Amino acid sequence: MTHFAANSPHARDIATLVHPGTNLRKHLDVGPTIMSRGDGIYVSDDSGRTFLDGGAGLWCASLGFGNERLARVAYEAMKNIGYYHLYRHASNEASIDLAEKLLSIAPVPMSKVLLQSSGSEANDTAVKLVWYYWNAMGKPEKRKLIARSQAYHGSGIASVSLTGKPEFHAAFGLPLPGFLHTEFPHYYRQGRDGETEEEFSTRMADALEQLILAEGPETVGGFWAEPVMGAGGAVLPPAGYFEKIQAVLKKYDILFVADEVICGFGRTGNMWGSQTFGLKPDMIASAKALSAAMQPISAVLINERVYQAMLTQSDRLGAFVHGYTYAGHPVAAAVALETLKIYDEIGLVDHVRAIEPTFLKLLGDMVDHPLVGQFRGCGLIGGLEIVADKETRAIHDKALDVPAKIDAHARERGLILRFVGNRIAFSPPLIITEEQVGEMASRLKGALDATLDDLTRG
């Protein structure tokens, strides 16, 4: 057991905090790594060690860690009003300006914006809006919702029910009834011998259609998908996938919600992942890079079809009875609006496109390493598959704990990685330079080599 000075931040952390996504028993022994400063794509802990964060925190620190310009905007907004809500006809200019900006850059025509504080809240809200819509249409039986195995859509009761990762459901009594999951479209892992990507995509669309028919199309109201499956391991869609999936949704009149919480605002090489992969959703959930992670804020973009149903229900019921205390928070909205201005000024999407070839080449070159089976990415997001055997694609025995070994060697080299099972998901801050991509790849190569040496000697 690691011992910490009684009044140190580490000891106080152990005594007071519960950490998400953490082995709570182990945390009592190892304690926290306390991050104290950020500078561009780097973060430093309280002992002075500096790390290049290959995951931009939780996919979200698009402008890096620390930004004086956004701090000043937050200060001015907080000084002027600090807080007010959007309930009962109240508003604030930052929220209005932000909504106008979001609608102007939407990947498909959208009518209105509903602001909240997190990606989980955005997806929870979209769940309610799907149900609200079908109730307005006189079809309350269209209540079942379909997402995909290994998808992640949040940690709220509804959004985690959409999430297709069993570890998020275990011991919570989840998912809720009526939340269904279709196939995981991971061609590298799920493709059959001799099956092309297009054939695989056809099989995925057929599986979705069979699920809809088995449940009854008259009972299915909505379908959720991330353009790139982030917490599924940064898995890109196979060729033709979304074209075929959307044809099924249209055939059975099922609302489509694009979860752009990770992919929105430049991550895939376009402003939206929907543009990169040809999605035409009825609603879009966004968060994370909306404020470059400097303030908690999210937004659901709603098309005219859904908004008209909301008006109908508001007429019937007297009000749209949904909301969150901090929705449209003037400080968060001001920071988000300024973030989008910065993206425009620095030409963020063009920058991502310029860096993309280097990112894809240097990480793609890792497939020559004995531990790497595949790398695939777009823009500045990508997934690298760790394997024990390249030919069979077999993974290592869990007892070897290979991902933990790679992670430890990476941290020794000042690199923070995001592991999803046996995959490394890359999503560095979008301001990363070609030189820094090279630095990230070099540190990764060192970690892979050291891990291979461990396994060879072991």
N, C-alpha and C positions, 0 to 999 in steps of 0.2 A: 504493500500500500504506500502511495506517495504521501508524504507529510508536508503540510504547508504551515507557515507561520500563522498563529491564531487569528490575527487581525488582517491577514493579507486578502486581496481581492479574491484569490483562488479559494481560500477557506470560507469566505463570506458567500461566495457563489454556491459552493456545495451545501451550505447551511440554509440557503434561501430559495434557489431557483430550480424550476423544472425545465429541462431542455427538450425541445421537440426533436424527433428523429434520432434519439440518443438512447443507448443502453444505460438506463438509470442506475443500475447497480454498479456497472463499470465506472460510471462518472464519479461515484463516491471515492473510487480509488485513484483515478487518473486526473480528475479535476479538469477545469476548462483551459483552453488557449484563449487568452484575453487579447483581443485585437484593440489597439489603442490609437493607431493613426493610419491614414490612407494617403497615397500620392499616386495619381494616375491609376495604372492597372495594378499597383502594388499595395499591399497592406503590411503593417508592422505590428508585432505583438508587444506586450509590455516588457519583454526581456530584450527588445531591440532587434529581433530576427525579422527579416523582410521576406515576403513571399510574393511571387507572381500568381495571381488568382485566375486560374484557367476556366473558372465557372462564373466569373462576375458575381460572386456571392451566391445567390440563388437565382442565377440566370438574369439578374436584374440591373446590376451596376453598369449601365451602358456607357456612362461618361466617366467611369472610374470611381475612386473612393475619395470623396471630398471635393467640393466645388464652391469657391468663394462667391461667384456670381449668383448661384442659386441660394446660397446662404443669405445674401443681401436681399434678394427678392422675398425670402421667407421672413426676414426681419421686418421689412417694410410692411408686408401684409399683416404680420402679427401686431405690429405697432398701430396700424390703422384700424383694424377691427378684431383680429385675433380669432374670432369664431362667430358664425351665425349659421343657421340651418336653411334648408330649402322647403320646409314644410309650409303648408297653408298659404301659398302664393308668395312666400318670402324668397329672395334671391340675392345673389351678389355678382358683381361684374366679372370677377375672375372665372366663375363657373360658366357664365354666359359666353365669354370669349373662348373658353376652352371647348365648350360644346360646338361653337361655330367652327373652330379649327378642326376638331375631330370629324365633323360632317364633311368639311371641305377636302379632307384627305382620305376619306373612307374608300375602300377598294371597290365597293359596289354602292349604288345609291342607298343612302340611309336617311331616315326621317328625323329621329330624335336621339338624345343621349341621356342615359340614366347613370348618375355618378354614385360611386360607393368608395369603400376604403381598401379592398383587397380583391385578388383574383378569385378567391373562394366566394366572397360575397357576390361578385359579378356572375359567377356560374350558378350560385344558389338563386339569384334573382332571375336569371334566364330560365331556370326550371319553373319558377312560379309563373313567368310570363308565358311559357308554352301552355301551361295548364289554364291560365287566364284567357289566352287566345281561344283555345278550343271550347271553353265554357261559353265565351261570347258567341262562338259559331254554333252553339247548340249541340256540340258533340263532346260532352264531358267524359265520355268513355275513352276518348283518345288521350289517355293519361300515361301510358307506358313510354319510357324513354330508353334509348339505346346509345351506349357508348362502346368503347372497344377494350378488349382485354389489354392490360398493361398501360392503359391511358391514365393520366393524372389530371383531374379537374378541380382539385381543392380539398380542403379538410372540413368544410361545413357538413352538416348532416346530409343535405341533398348533393352537394358537389362531391363529397367523398363516396356517396352511393353511385354516382356516375363513374368515379375512379375505378379502374379495372385492375387494381393491384391488391391481392388478398391480404397482404400485411397491413393495409390501412383499414381493413374491416375486422380483423381478428380481435375477439373479445369485446367489441363494441356493439355487437348485435346488428351489424350492418352487412350488406347494403339493405336499404329499405325495399319493401315489395314494389315491384313494377319497374325497377331499374335493371336493365338487361345489358349483356355484353356480347358483342360479336367478335369475330376473329382478330387476332393481333397481326397486322399486315407487315410482318418483318420477313422480307424475302430471304435474307441470308439464313435465318433460322427456320422459317416455316415453309420455304419453297420445296417442292418435290423434285426428285431427280429428273432432269430433262425438261423441267417446266420453265418457260420464259417468264420474265417479269409481267408482261401483258397477260399471259395465261394465268399467272398467280393472281393478278388483280381481278381478272374475271371470276376466279374461284372465290375471292374475298367478297365480291359483289353478290355472287350467287348465294354465299353463306348468309349475307345480310338479308337478302330477299327471302330465303327459306325461314329465317328467324321471324321476320315480319309476318309471313304467311302462317307460321305455326302459332304465333300469338294472336293473329287476327289483325289485318291492316286497320280495321276500324277502331282498334285499341291502342295503336302506336302514334304518339304525338310529336316526338322530337328525336333528333339524332345529333350527337356531339362529336367533334373531332378537332384535334390540334393539327395544323398543317404539317409540322414536324413533331413527333411524339417525344417531348422533352424528357420527363421522368421515366419514360419507357426505355430510355437509353439513347436519346437523340437519334431516333429512327426516322429516316426519310420515307415518304410514300413510294411504293414501286411504280413503274411506268404505267400510266393509264388509270391509276387507282381512283382518283377523285372524280374523274369523268364518269367512270362506271358506277361508283357509289352514288353520285348525285342523280344519275338517271333512275336508280332504284327509289331514291327519296321522292323524286318528282312523280314517279309512277303511282306511289301510294299516298301522295299529299302529306308528307311528313316534314315538319319544320326542321331547318338545318341551322345549328348554332356552331360557329367557328370559335374555338377557344384559342385566341391570339395572345393569351397572357404572356407566353414566352416568346412567340414568333413576331409579335407586332413591333413596329418602330425600328425597322432596319435589320433585324437579326438574320433574315434569310436572303438578304441582298435586294429586297424591295421594302417599301414602307410596311407592307403587310405580307405575311405568309400566304394569305389568300390570293394575292397577286402572283406569287411565285408558282403556286400549284393550281391556279384556276378555280378557286372556290367561289361560290356565289351564295353566301349564307343569308338567312333571314335576320339573324342577330350575330353580333360579334362581342365576345368578352375580351377586355383588354386590361392590363395593369402593368406591373414591373417597370419596363422602360418608359412607360407613360410619364413618369417623373424621374427617370434615371435612378429609381429606388431612393431618392432623397426625401420623399414624403409618401405616406401610405395613401394611395388613391387608385381607383379603378373606374372603368366605364363600360357600360353595355350600350352598344350602338344598335338601334332598333329600326327596322324598315317600316315603310308606310303601311304595309299589310298588317303587321302586328300592332302598330300604333293605332290604327283605326279601330281594332278590336278593343284596345285599352280605353279609347274614348267611349265606345259602346258600353263597356262595363262600368265606367265612371258615371255615365248617365243613369244606368240602372241602379247603382249602389250608392251614389251620392259623392263618392271620392275614390281615388286610387289609393287604397289603404295598404301601402308598403313603403318602407324606407329605413334608413339607418341614421343615427344621431349625427355622424360625421360626414354624411354624404354631401358632396359639394362644399366641403370645408374650404373657406376662402384662402387659407395658407397653402393647403395642398394643391388647390386648383391653380393658384398663382405660380407655384413652383412647376407644376406640370406644363402650364402654358409657356413658361420661360424655357423649359426643357425642349419643347417642340420648336421654339424659336432658335435655340442653339443648334438643333439638328439641321434646320434650314440653313443657318449661317455657315456652318462648317461643312455642309454638303455631306451629311452622315451616310446616306444611302450610297452616294458615289464613292465615299471612302471605303465602305464595306465591300463594294464591288471591286475596288482597286486592290484591296488586301486579299480578297477571296482566292485568287490563283495561288498565292504564296501559302496561305492557310491550307488549302486542299493539297498542294504538292508536298509540303513538308510533313504534314501529318499522314498523307497518303503514302509517303515513302516508308512509313513505319510498318507497312504490310510485309516488308522484307525481313522484319525481325521475327525470330522463331516464336515469340509469344503472341504475335498479332495475326488474327485471321482476316480482318476486314477493317477498312475505314471508309466512311461515306459521309459527305457533308454538303452544305451549300451556304453561301454567305459566310457568316462566322458562327456556325453551329455544325457540329458533327459528332459522330459516334465511332469509337474504336473498340473492336471486339477482341478480347483476350481469350486465347484458346490454348489447349494443351497439344492439339494435333491439327495442323492446317488442313489435311486431307479430309478427315472425318468431322472436323469442326467441334470435336469433343472439348469440353471445358475441364479444368483441373478439379481434382478431388477437393471438396469443400474443406477437408481437414488441413490442406496445405495453406489455405487462406491467402491465395495469391494476390487478390486485390488489395488486401491489407499490407502485404509486403511491398507492392508497387507504390502504394500510397505513402508508406513510411519512407521509402527511398526517395520519393519525389519531394517530400517535405524536408528531408535532409539537404536537398538541392534547391530549396526555396521555391517549390512549386506546389500549389494547391490544386488537387484534382477532384472531380466529381464522379464517383463510381455509382453505377446502377447495375447491381449484380456483377457480371463479368465484363461489362462495358464501361468505358470511360467516356463521359459526355463532356464535350468541349463547348463552351460559350463564353469566351473571354470578353472583357469590356470592348465595346465597339470602337473605341478610340485607339485600340492596339495598332502598333506600327509593324511594317514588314520585319524590321530588326527584332522587335519584341516577339513576333511569331516565331522567328528563328531561335530566339532565346528559350521560348516555351518548348519548342520541339527538341532542342538540345538537352534541356533538363529532363524531359520525358524519356529521351533515348537513354540517358544515364541511369534513370530509375529502372527502365526495362532491362538494361544490361546487368545492373546489380541484382535484380530479382532473378534473372536467368542464372546468374552465378550462384545465388543461394540454392536454387532448385537443383542445379547440376551437382554442387557439393553435397546437398542433402540426399 
